[in-house]
Amino acid sequence: MGKAAALCGGGTRGLVSLLSAVPCLTCQELPAMSAEPGGRGGGGPAGGPPATAVAPGSDTYKGWLFKWTNYLKGYQRRWFVLSNGLLSYYRTQAEMAHTCRGTINLSTAHIDTEDSCNIVLSNGGRTYHLKANSEVERQRWVTALELAKAKAIRMRNNQSDDSGDEEPASQSDKSELHGTLKTLSSKLEDLSTCNDLIAKHGAALQRSLSELENLKLPAESGEKIKAVNERATLFRITSNAMINACRDFLDLAETHSRKWQRALQYEREQRIRLEETIEQLAKQHNSLERACRGAPGLSSSSTGVTSTAKGSVPSAKGEASDEDEETEYFDAMEDAPAFITVTADPKHHRRSGSNLSGASEGHPEDWNLEDSVFESSNQSSYNESTCKDLLPKKRRRTRIPDKPNYSLNLWSIMKNCIGKELSKIPMPVNFNEPLSMLQRLTEDLEYHELLDKAVKCESSTEQMCFVAAFSVSSYSTTVHRTAKPFNPLLGETYELDRLEEFGFRSLCEQVSHHPPAAAHHVYSKRGWTLWQEITIASKFRGKYLSIMPLGAIHLEFHSSGNHYVWRKVTSTVHNIIVGKLWIDQSGEIEIVNHKSKDKCQLKFTPYSYFSRDVPRKVTGVVSDANGKAHYVMSGTWDEKMECSKIVHSSHGSTSTEGKQKTVYQTLSPKVLWKKYPLPENAENMYFFSDLALTLNEPEERVAPTDSRLRPDQRLMESGRWDEANVEKQRLEEKQRAVRRRREAEAVEALEEGKDYEGYIPLWFERKVDAVTGELICVYKGGYWEAKDKQDWSSCPDIF
């Protein structure tokens, strides 16, 4: 039971516990547990059979205990199973069939009792704080645990001592140990022979010295002969002591040889079990994914897209986890819409157009006949690369040097962290990709043509659809990009001048270092301007890293004056410690048009093994100022986004959370955005897109603070990672020196009673935004004029 339970564990903790599995618990009678159905830590759930230990003589012991989870939730009731020397726990008894929350190996565990009802189990870095319902019940569990621990240790030692049961691999280890002992014995025999010779010659020397003493010699000569005799005696005693020490060493080696052999065999078995378990977990992972993708109830043309904002929470909370306190939860917003979409028959609604209640223009046939903007989007989205080729553009590079296969020694990095401030620890470029954060921010413009099409929309709700698709498209480049970009230096800039090719110019500047913040401004001669100031906040949670971009994104269309504002969702990097890294996006985006008050709420559904939803799913509704829904958005953030026009809405059934769903009857969806395919050999080029490959391409006439001129980033792109690490450390130390000087200036100004402004951005200035009321950095002008004149005298020396 213990192995099967541990095998179901969703995380590495259950996996490691499985590797330490030992034989059964002591087969003797255990005291029966108290059965209090529905009680506090006693029996099973109310109305069900009581939870008791198995019959006397059984190897399994089960029951309810309270387990400490965290300071927020305190002690939570869990179902514990003691079997085969392993203590596993589950949230419910029903979970035993599919999900183990955690397992601890008793053979190496320490059992302690804090008070009358508490039990503390510790095994290495893992500790379980448990509480029984009563002192009697606590004593029963302690007795069972001690018996299981003793039996597990005894069986492990017996198994190790039984040479006939050893693996073939251990036979070679045994031969190696015996060969070493044989060599030591041979050397000891050589030493014994030498000792015998020394003793023989020493005895002859002493006899000769005794004969000399009997001769009639001067007194001075007699004293010298006596001293030589004493030294010869000391030499003989020392040689005998050396031989005895060597003999003791050999005896000790022979005594501990079996212990060394057992330790070596145990480590070998651990490795074999780990390899087998990882392989089995990988197979289970693949089968679960195939079952999830092939499960009935996924979106189809007949039922449309089903999205219940609150309904996705149980699936996320039901995800397998090995520890309660590390389970990741995603809660939907209270006002998130719960809706179901059903594809309508266009012919039917042409005959009954008077019954429409929610169509954007009142006539559903407009969706098929007169929406030229959507039609052009639908046609171009399948072959947008061809459309891009029709535009006159400069010939740019299509590949970069392949990523070197450098190994990463985490322990060497950890050793460098001991006793140092985290801000002063140089992280190697092995974690990076050869782009800066400013360049990654510019990558959001890869699908800028969505905004060019949005300019042509006469309806603000239609325009909102393109803006929503653009906000989702910026995440498509992150699905394979697990490496982190370079942190920009204070004052570092990055320009992307595509005015002649695509009609826009982009400028980024690092305006703050603590906290890191970047300002971004984009002007398009095709009728729109985008600006933002993004601050990255991150939180390391053990198994995953949450990255939370802070700051609003502003988009304004010149002709209509529509001003859209939205914020980014949370990015989560999973398997930070063990396993293959992968990225997920979760949360909600609310896009608001501050002129017309139109809104679009997009929900990024977090990935779950047990959810029937399509992975990386995004859904949303576009509504006007009165709250009337006009369009339904659906798709995935890594592939495409579609838009369906609503022709009728009605209230459906009430969900299990007590929230009433809205049923939207829509026309056939139109594809607004579809991801470009990655270039050939992308897996060896950091999974860069076509645009990303050109971002660090050397370019003339740029500012001396441009990211393209950053030496460590350039060396890394060329594959010279060792030199890049040295250069990166030099640049970071140079930046720290500038910061220390600025802090000293601030202290000096304070002592003199003067105001100290601190760092002032070069191309941006801080202003209060009229729409959001936030203090943000906005472009103040001058960069492109300085580029035309090639006057960079105001730029700081940061490289």
N, C-alpha and C positions, 0 to 999 in steps of 0.2 A: 504493500500500500504506500509506504514512504517513498519508494522510488517512483512509483507512478504519479504520486502527488507532486513530487519535486519536478518531474518531467514536464508537468503542465505549467510550471511557473513561467510567467511572462518575462522575467528579468534575469539578470546574471546572478542574483543572489540565490535563487532557487537552484540555478545551474551549478554553482560552486558547492552548494550543500549536497547536491546529488553525487558529486564526485567523491565526497567523503563518506558515502554510504557504507555502513557496516552491518554485520549480520543481526539477527533478531534479538528482541528483548528477552530478558530472563523468563523462561517458561515456568513461572510459578504464579500462584494465586495472588491477585491484586485486590485490594479493598474496593468494593463497589462505590461509585460516585453517587453523591446526592442527586436525586432527580427532582427538579423543581420546574415543571413546565412553565415557560414564559417568565420564570423568575430572574432575578438579577444575577447573572452569571451562573445560574444553576442548570436547568435542563434545557430542552429544545424550545422552539417557538411555541407560543401559546396555542393551544389546540392541537399540538402534535405530540408524538410519543416522547417520553423523557429521554434525555441524553445520559447514558451510563457507560461504564466501562464494559468491555467485552467479557465473556464468561471466563471464570478462573482458568489459569493455564494458558490463556491467550497471549499473543505477542503484541497486541494492540490495546491502547488506552485512549479514550476519547472523552471530550467534555467541553463545556463552555468556561472560558476565562476572560477576564478583562485585560486588554493590552493597551499600554500607553502609546498614543500615536503622536501627538504634538501638544503644544500649549494651548492651541485654539480649541481642539476637540477633546483633549484630556484622554481618559480611559474609554475605550470602545470595546464592546463585547465581541469576541471572536470564537470560532469553533476550532479547537486544537485536537490534533491527532498525533499520538506518540506511537511510532512503529519503526522497527528495524534500526533502532538507535537514532532516529531522526524525529524531531518535533516540528510538525508543520501546522500552519493555521490558515483558516479561511474565514471569509465574512459570514457565510451561511453554510449549512450542511449541503445545500444543493450545489455549491461551488466545488465540492470535492470531485465532481465529475469532469470539470474542465479547467479550473483555475486555482493554483496554489499561490497564496499571498506571500509566503516566506517559509524558509526551512532553516533549522539550526542543527548542527551535528553534535550530539551529546558526547561522543568519544573524546573530544578536545574541549568541551565546554566546562565552565565553572558555574556551579549552582550555589546561590546565596539567598538567604532569607532576611529581608529588612525588618519586618515586623510580623504581627500575628497572621496577616493575610497576604503579604507580598512575596513574590518570588522574582529573583533577578538571574537571568541566564546570559552569560557572556562567552563569546567564542571569537577570539581575535578582535576585529574592529566592529563586531556586531553585538548589540546588547538588547535583550528583550526584558522590559519591565512588566511583570504580570501581577494580577491581583485576583485572588479567589474570593468566592462569596462568603466563606467562613473559614475559621482556623482549622476546623476538621477537614474541610475540603482541600485547604492548602497543604496540610500534612499528607493527605493521600497523593496529591500530585508530586510532592517532594519525594515521597517514598518511591513512586513509580519512576520518577526521573533518575534518582540515584541508582535504582536497580538497572535501569536501561543503560546508564552511563557505565556502570561496572561491567555489565554483560558486553557492551560494545568494546570496551578496552580489552577485556579478556579475549574476546573472539578475534580482535585485530591482532593481538600478540600471538595467539595460537596459530592464526593463519600465516603470520610471518615466520613463526618458528618451524612450521611444517615444510621441510625442504622438498618433500615429494610433491607438494601442491604448487611449487613455484613455477612461474612462467618460464618458457625456454629462454627468454631474454635474461632472466635473473640467473640462469645457469652460467651464462657468459660473464655476468658480473661477479658471480661466486668464484669462477676460475681466475678472474683478474685479481680478486682479493687474495686468493690462495697463492697466486704467482708472486704477489708483492710480499706476502709473508715468507714464502720460500726464499726469496732474494734476501730479505732481512735475516733469515736464519743462516744463510750462507755467509753473509758478511759477519754475523756474530761468531761463526766458527773460525773465520779468518782472524777475528780479534782474539779469540781464545787461544789460537795457535801462537799468535804474536805474544800474548800474555805468558804462555808457557815458556817460550824462548826467553822472554824478558826475565822471568823468574829463575830459569836455569842459569842464564848468564849473570844475573844478579847474585845468585848464591855463590857462583865461582868467584865473582868479584869480592864478595864479602870474605870468602876463605883466604883469598890472596891478601886482603887488607889485614885479616887476623894474623897471618903469618908475618906480615911486615911489622905488626905491633909487638910480636914476640922477639924481633930482632933488637939488638942493642943499638938504638939510634939516638941522636940528640933529642932533647925534650921538645924542641920546636917542631921537629919532623913528626913526632908521635902525636902531637896535637892536631896537625894537619891530616894525618892518616885517620884519626878518630872522626874528624869532621866529614871526611869523604865517606866513611863508613855509614855515618848517620844519614847523609844525603842519599846514598844508595838504598837504605832501608825505606826512606820516605818515597823514593821513586817506585819501589816495589809495591808499597801500600797504595799509592795513587793509581798505578796500573790495575791492581786488583779491584779498586773502587770503580774504575771506568768499565771494566768488564761486567761487574755486578749491575751497574746502571744500564748497560746495553741489554743484559739478560732480563732485567725488569721491564725495559721498554718492549721487548719482544713478547713477554708474557702479557703485558697490557694490550698490545696490538692484537694478540690472539683472543684475548677476552672480549674485546670490543669489535672484533671482526663481524660477528653475527649481528650486532647492533647496527653497524654501518651498512651491512647488507640489507637489513630490514628497512632502514631509512631510504636507501637507494631504490629498493623495490617499491616502497610506498610512493615515492615521487614519480616513478615510472608509471605506476598504475593511475595516479592522478592525471598525468598527461594523456594517457590513452583514453581514460574516461572523458576527459575534457574534449578531446577530438571527436569521440563518438557522439557525445551529447550535442556539441555544436552542429555536427552534421545532421543529427536528428531534428534539432530545433530549426535548422535551415529548411529541411524538408517540410516540417509542420508549417513554417511561415509561408512557404510557397503554396502549400495546399489550402491554407486559410485564405490567401489572396485570391487563388483561383475560385474557391467557393464563394467568396464575397463578390467577385466580379460576375460570376455566373448565377448568383442567387436571383430568384424571381422577385419582382417588385421594383426593379430598376427602371429608370426613365425610358419610355418608349413613345412612339408617335401617337399611340392611341390614348395614353393616359397623361402625356405631357410630363412636366417636372413637378415632383411633390417636395415641398419644403415646409417643415414645421420648425419654427425657430426654437421653441422650447423642446420640441420632440427630439432634437439632436443631442440634448444634454444627457439623457439617460445612457445613450450609446457611448458617449465619451466617458461618463462616470463608470460604466461597466467594463471599461477597457482593463485588460489584465495588468496587474501591477504587483510587485513583490513587497511593497511597503505602503501602508496607508498614508504616511506623512509625505511620500514622494509622488503620490498620484497627482496627475495634472488635470485640473478642472477648467472648463471653459463655460462660462455662464452667458447666456444671451441677454441682450438688453430687454428691459421690461416692455418697451414699446415696439419691439421688433415684430414685424408683421408675420402672422402665420397664414399661409395661403396654399392653395392648390390650383394649378393651371390645367385647363382642358382645352385641347385644340378644337376650334369651331370649324364648321363646314362653311366655306366662303359662299357657296351657292345659296345655302339656306339663309344666310344673313343678308344677302343681297335682296332677298324677297321680304325679309322682315326687319328692315333697317329701322323702323320706328320703335322697335323694342330695345334698341341699344341703350346701355346706361354706363358709359365710361369710355367710349371711343374718343381718341384724341381730337379728331375733326368731325365726328358725327357720322361718317360714312365709312364702313369697313372696306369698301372697294377701293378707297384711296390708297390703302396699304399696298395693293397689287398694281395699281395703274399710275398713280401720280406721285409716289414718294421716290422721286428721282435720286435723292441723296442716299436713301437706304439701298435702292437698287444698285447704284454705283458702288456702294460699300460692299454689297453682297457679291458683286461680280469681281471686284478687285481683290477681295480678301483671299481668294483662292490662288491668285497669281500676282501678288503685290511685288514680288521681286522682279517680275517682268516689267511692271509699270515703273519701278525704280530705274531699270536699265534704260528706259526711254528718255529719262531726264539727263541733260548734259552734266557730267560730273568728272571730277579729277580722278585719275587712276590711283587707287589706293591699294595697300597691301592686303593680301588675302590669307596670310599665315604668319606665324611667329615661330621661333625655335621651340622644338618639343621640350616638354617639361622633363628635367632630369629625374632619374630614379634615386633620390637621396633618401637614406634611412634617417629616422628621427629617434634620438635617444631621449626619452622623456625623463629618465632618471638624472641625466647630466643637467637638464634644465632645472629640475627640482633642487638639485644640490646648489645651483647658483642662486636659488631663491632664498636659501636659509640666511636669516639675519639681515635681509635687505628690505627696503621699502618696495612695495609692489610697483610704484610708479618709476622705479629706477632699475627694474629688471629688464635686460635686453632680450626680447623674444626673437628667436631666429626667423629668417624669412621662409623656413619650411612651412609655416602656417599660412603664408600669404599667397596672393596671386599678384602678378606684375601690373597692378593698377592701383591708383590711390582712391580714397573714399570720394574725392571730388570727381574723379572719372566715373566711378560707379553711380554717383548721383546724376551725372550727365547721361548715363545709359537709359534713364527714364524716358528720354526723347526718341528712343528707337522707333516707336510707332507714332511719330509726330503727325503723320498724314491723317490720323483720326481727328486731330484738332483742325487740320486744314479742311476736312469735310464738314466738321461741326460749324465752321464759319458760314457755310452755305445754307444751313438750316434756318428756315423762317420761324418755326415753332420752337419755343424755349424747351419744351419737354423732349422734342426730338433731339435738340442739341445736347440735352442732359444725358441722353443715351450714349452719345459718342464720348462725352466727358467721362462717364462711368466706365466705358470700355477702355479708355485711355488710362484711367486710374488702376485698372486691373492689369493692363498689359505690362506695367513696370515690374511686375513680379515674375514674369515668364522667364527672365534670365537667371533667376535664383534657384531654380529647381535642381540644377547640378552643381551650382557654384558654392561649395562648402568651405573654400578657403577665404580668409579675411583679406580685405584690401589694406594697403598701407595707410597708417594714420597720417593725415596731412600735417605738415609743420605749420606753425602759426605764421600767417602771411602768405602761405602757398596758394597759388592760383591755378586755374585750368580753364582754358578757352576752347570752344569748339565752333569754328567759323564755317558754317555751311550755308551762308547767305546766297551764294550763286547756285548751289546745287539744290538745296531744299528750302531755301527762303528764311532760315533762322540763324541767329547767333546766340551762343550760350557762354556765360561767364560764371565761374565759381571761385569763391575765396574762403579760406579758413579764417574765420573772424574771432575764434576763441579756442583756447587749448584746454582749459579746465573750467567748466566742462567742454568737451570738444563740440564745436558748432561750425557749420558751413552755410554760407549764404549763396544763393543761386538765382540768376536772372537770365531769362530767355526772351528775346524779341523776335517775332516773325513778321516779315513784311506781307504775309498772307492773311494778317488780320487778327493776331492774338499775342498776348504777353503772359508769361508765366514767371512767378517768383516764389521763393520759399526760403526759410531758414530752418535747418534740421539739426537737432541735437540728439545724439545717440545715447540712450541709457540701456545698460545691460545688467542682467542678474543671473549669476551662475547657481543652478539648483542641483548640482551633483551629476545627474544623468543627462541634463540638457541645459542649454544656454538660451535665455530669452533676451531678444534684442527689441527694444521699444523705441522707435523713432518719435521724437517729440517735436512739435511744431506744425504749423498749418501750411498747406500748399494753396497758392492763389492763382487763379486763371481768369483773365479778363479778355473779352472779345471787343475789338475796337469799334465796329459798326453798331452793334446792338447795346453795348455797355453791360452785358451780362457778366456778373462777377461771381465765379464759383470758388468755394473754399471747401477743402476736405483734409483729413489727416490719415496717415498710414496706419496699417495694422501691425500686430506683433509678429515678428519672425522668430521661430524656434529652431535651434540646431540640436538635433537629438544624437544620442550615442557619443557624448563627449569623451567618456572614459574608455568604454569597450564597445566594439562593433563598428559598423560602417556608418559614417556621418550621413545624415539626411536632413532636409530642411522642410518645414511646414509653415504655412501662414494661417493665422487664426484671428478672429475678432470681427469688428464691423466698421464699415466706412459710411459716414453720412456726408453726402455731397449736398451743399446748399447753394442755390442761386440767390444771392442777396438782393438782386434787383426784382426778380419776379416771384421770389419765395418758393420756387419749385424745389423739391427734395428728391433724393435717391438714397435709399438705404440698401447697402450691399452687405451680405453676410458671408464671411469666409469660414466654411465648416472645417474644424480640425480633423485630421486624419484619425481613423479608428479601425482596428482590425475587425471589429464586430458590427460596424455600421454597414447598412445596405447602400448608403449613398456612394456616388462616384467619388473617388479620391480627389482632393483639392477642389472641391465643389464651391462655386460662388453663385448666389441667388440674390435677387433684389427686386424692388418695385420703384418705378418713377411716378411721382404724384405731383399735382400742381399745388398752388397756394391754399386751395380749399380742402386739400386732403384727398381729392379724387385721383384714383390710380389710372394711369394712361398706358404704361408699358411694363412688361415683366422682363427682367434681365436674368439670364441663366448661362452657365458654362463652367469652365475651370480656369484657374489663374495661370496654368502652365500651357494651355492649348488654345482656347478660343472663347469668345463671348457672343451670345446671341440675344436678339431683342424681339419680343413678341408683342404685338399691339392688342390691347384689351378691348373687347367688343361688348362684354357683359360681365357683371360682377354680382355675386349673391353670397349670402351667408350659408356656410355649410355646417357640418356637425361640430360638436364641441370636443376638443382634444382631451387627452387623459389629464392634462394639467389644468383643465377647467377654462381654457381659452378657446374662443370660437374661431374657427378657421373661415377664411374668405375664399370662395371659389371664383377664379378668374377664367372666363372663356375668352380665348385668344385666337388670333389668326396664326398662320404658319410663321415660324421664327425666321428672322433674317440674321445672317452672320455679319456682325460688325467688325470683329477683329479675329484674326487667326495668326498664330505664331509662325514666324519664319523658320524653316528648317535650319539646323546647325550646320556649319561648314564641315567639309570632309576632314577627318582626323581631329575633330574637336576634342575628343577625350584626351589627346596628348597635348592640347593647347588650352588647358584649364577650362574646357567647355565654353570658350568664348564664342559669342555670336559674331556675325559679319561686322557689326558696328564696333563691338568690343575689340576686335582685332586691329582696328584703325585708331583707337583712342590714344594709344601710346606711341603712335608712329611719329618719328622725328619730324619736326616742322620748323621752318625758318620764321623769323620775325616775331616769335612769341615772347612774352615777358620773361625776364630771367628767373622769376619765381614760378614758372609753369611746371606742372608735374612731369611733363615730358623730359625736363632737364634734371630730374632728381637722380643722382648717381646710383644709389643703392637699388632703386627700382629698375633702372636700366641694366645694371649688372645682373640682377635676378632674371630679367627677361632673356638675357643672353646666355643663361645657364651657368653663370659664374657665381654660385650661391655663397661660397666661402668668402669671396671678396665682397659680396653684397652684405653679408653679416657684419663685416668689419666697418664698411662704409655706413651702414645703418646705425651702428653703435656710435660712430663719430658724429653723425648728424643729430642724434638724440642728445648726446652730451653737449653739443654746441647749443641746442635749444634750451637745455637746462641752465647753461651758463647765462644766456640772455634773460631767462626768467629770474635767476638769482639777482642779476643786475637791476632788473625792473623792480623787484621786491625791495632791494636796498634803496633805490630812488624813492619808492613809496614811503619807506621809513624815514628817510631824510626829509622829505617834504612834510611829513607829519610833525617831525620835531621842529621844523621852521614855521609851522602853522599855515602851510600852503596846501592848496588842493592838488591832488594827483589824479589825472584822468585815466591813467593806465593805458593799455594798448588800444590804439585807434585803428580800425580797418582802413585800408588804403582806398578801395574802390566802392565800399559800401558805407552807409551811415545808419545809425540807430534812430528809428522813428516809431511813434505810436500808430499802429494800423487803425485806420478809421472804421474798418468793418468789424474786426475781432477785438479791438482795444488792447492788443498785445504789443509789447515793445519788440520790434524785429528789425533786422538789418535789410535795408533796401538799397538798390543800386543808385548811386548818385551821379554816375556818368564819368566820362574822361578816359576810360580804358581804351576804347577803339580809336579815339583821337590820338592818344599816346602811341598806339600801335602804328597808325598812319605816319606819325612823325618819327617813330622809333626813338622816342624820348622816355627812357625807363629810369631816369635819375631818381625818382621817388621810391623805387622798389627797394626793399630791404635785402640784405645779403643773408639768405637763409640756407643756401647749399654750400 
